[in-house]
Amino acid sequence: MEQWKMSILTGVALIVLGIIFMILRNHISIWLVIVVVLGIIDIILGIVRKNR
């Protein structure tokens, strides 16, 4: 699989897992926010790699 596709899939997985854990724990932890932000950054980097 191409590198940019892996980056986007990893970002989506991080966001989904972060949201699931936020719902399960019923509060927002700074670590879960960091996981979601890293997922967003990973998706952005995947899109940038694709456009190059």
C-alpha positions in Angstrom: 0.0 0.0 0.0 1.2 3.5 -0.8 2.7 5.6 2.0 0.1 8.4 1.8 -2.8 5.8 2.0 -1.3 4.3 5.1 -0.9 7.7 6.7 -4.5 8.6 6.1 -5.8 5.2 7.4 -3.6 5.5 10.5 -5.0 9.0 11.1 -8.6 7.9 10.8 -7.9 4.9 13.1 -6.4 7.2 15.8 -9.3 9.6 15.6 -11.9 6.8 15.9 -10.1 5.2 18.8 -9.7 8.5 20.6 -13.4 9.3 20.2 -14.4 5.7 21.3 -12.3 6.0 24.5 -13.7 9.5 25.2 -17.2 8.1 25.0 -16.4 5.0 27.1 -14.6 7.0 29.9 -17.3 9.8 29.9 -14.6 12.5 30.2 -12.0 14.1 28.0 -8.4 13.4 28.9 -5.5 15.4 27.6 -4.0 12.2 26.2 -7.1 11.4 24.2 -7.1 14.9 22.8 -3.4 14.5 21.8 -4.3 11.2 20.1 -7.1 12.9 18.1 -4.8 15.8 17.2 -2.1 13.4 16.0 -4.7 11.6 13.9 -5.6 14.9 12.2 -2.0 15.7 11.6 -1.4 12.3 10.1 -4.3 12.7 7.7 -3.0 16.2 6.7 0.5 14.8 6.0 -1.0 11.9 4.0 -2.9 14.4 1.8 0.3 16.5 1.3 2.3 13.4 0.3 -0.5 12.5 -2.2 -0.4 15.9 -3.8 3.4 15.8 -4.4 
